[in-house]
């Protein structure tokens, strides 16, 4: 089974969660976006799908 990956990243001047090209959980605060990613990951995990939450720019580096 493939792992569902949620990536917290900058999007349109805010922090957001990206998953397979879909952006959600937009916030000016990175911690709010991380919380949105973790909620979504928990829901997927509870449904039996393995997940991973990644944060891009966590240490000031952006791709």
N, C-alpha and C positions, 0 to 999 in steps of 0.2 A: 504494500500500500504506500502510495506517495505521501510525503509530508506536506501539509498546508503551511506556507510561509507567509507571515505578515511582516511587512517592513515599514518601520517608522522612518519617515524621511521628510525633507522639505518639499512642498508642492504649492505653487502659486503664492509664495511669500509666507506660508504658514507650515506648521507641522501637520502631517497627515499619515494615515495608515494606507499602505498599498498592498493589494493582494490580487495577483493575476491581472494587473492593469486597471483595477477598480480602486479608486481613492475614497476614503471615508474617514470620519473622526477628525476633521480639520480643527485645528486649534492654534492659537498663538503660543501656547505653552506646550513644550515637548512632553512634559509629564502627563498632561491630559491625553495627548495622542498615544502615549505608551499605555495608559490605562485602557483606552479604547481597544488597542491591539490585544492586550491581555484578556479583556472581557470576551472578545471574539474568539481568541485562541481557546479559552476555557470552554466556551459553548461548543466549539468543534471537538475538543478533547472529550467532553462529556458525551458527544455523539459517536465517539469511537474513532475519530480521525486524528492521527498524530500531527502535531503542530510545532512550529518554531516562530519565535518573535525575534526579529533583528532590528537594530537601530543603526541607521546610517547617520554619520555626523556626531556620534556620541562623544567623541573626543576632539571635535573641531575639524574632522576630515570629511570632505564630501566628494562623491564620485561624479 
